[in-house]
Amino acid sequence: MELLIFLVWVVGFGLLCAYIAGEKGRSSLNWGVLGALFGVFALIAIVAVPALASRNTNASDDYVAPGLRVDNAQALTRGQRHRSGPNKLEEWAASKKDEE
């Protein structure tokens, strides 16, 4: 019975610390292990630690590779192809259509 209580204690603190760490933008795995090993001390630590600044998911919009025009970079970051002209497939299709 003592073993069951111990396991519930370890798993409970591990999961609680992992959840709080994930909400604060920190490593859930690392804090879960710390919570399982150190229990209430890890819980106090993760509550006291400030949250990390949220990561900008559109951070790639700010970076433009050398030699790449801004409008090309913006199209590429949005998963689109820049429409400055036909690509090779469109050129090939147009040449086949002209041959017919």
URVEN-V379638 format. One record per residue. PHI is phi in radians with two decimals (none if undefined). NEAR is the number of other ideal C-beta (glycine too) atoms within 8 Angstrom. Layout:
phi=PHI near=NEAR
phi=PHI near=NEAR
This chain:
phi=none near=4
phi=-1.14 near=5
phi=-1.11 near=6
phi=-1.13 near=7
phi=-1.10 near=8
phi=-1.08 near=8
phi=-1.14 near=8
phi=-1.12 near=8
phi=-1.06 near=9
phi=-1.13 near=10
phi=-1.16 near=9
phi=-1.08 near=8
phi=-1.17 near=14
phi=-1.09 near=12
phi=-1.18 near=10
phi=-1.15 near=10
phi=-1.13 near=16
phi=-1.11 near=13
phi=-1.12 near=9
phi=-1.10 near=12
phi=-1.09 near=14
phi=-1.08 near=9
phi=-1.19 near=7
phi=-1.63 near=11
phi=1.40 near=9
phi=-1.84 near=12
phi=-1.24 near=6
phi=-1.16 near=10
phi=-1.12 near=7
phi=-1.06 near=9
phi=-1.27 near=15
phi=-1.14 near=13
phi=-1.15 near=9
phi=-1.08 near=12
phi=-1.13 near=17
phi=-1.20 near=11
phi=-1.40 near=7
phi=-1.95 near=8
phi=1.04 near=11
phi=-1.11 near=7
phi=-1.17 near=7
phi=-1.18 near=14
phi=-1.10 near=13
phi=-1.10 near=8
phi=-1.12 near=10
phi=-1.23 near=15
phi=-1.24 near=7
phi=-1.35 near=5
phi=-1.27 near=8
phi=-1.24 near=4
phi=-1.25 near=8
phi=-1.30 near=7
phi=-1.10 near=5
phi=-1.11 near=5
phi=-1.41 near=6
phi=-1.38 near=5
phi=-1.28 near=4
phi=-1.82 near=7
phi=-1.08 near=8
phi=-1.21 near=6
phi=-1.17 near=8
phi=-1.44 near=5
phi=-1.72 near=7
phi=-2.17 near=7
phi=-1.12 near=6
phi=-1.01 near=4
phi=1.50 near=3
phi=-1.86 near=9
phi=-1.17 near=6
phi=-1.07 near=7
phi=-1.16 near=7
phi=-1.14 near=10
phi=-1.12 near=13
phi=-1.15 near=9
phi=-1.17 near=11
phi=-1.17 near=10
phi=-1.23 near=9
phi=-1.67 near=6
phi=1.34 near=4
phi=-1.93 near=6
phi=-1.69 near=5
phi=-1.16 near=8
phi=-1.77 near=5
phi=-1.35 near=4
phi=-3.13 near=4
phi=-1.21 near=5
phi=-1.54 near=7
phi=-1.08 near=5
phi=-1.14 near=6
phi=-1.13 near=8
phi=-1.12 near=9
phi=-1.10 near=8
phi=-1.10 near=8
phi=-1.18 near=9
phi=-1.20 near=8
phi=-1.20 near=8
phi=-1.19 near=7
phi=-1.19 near=6
phi=-1.23 near=5
phi=-1.33 near=4
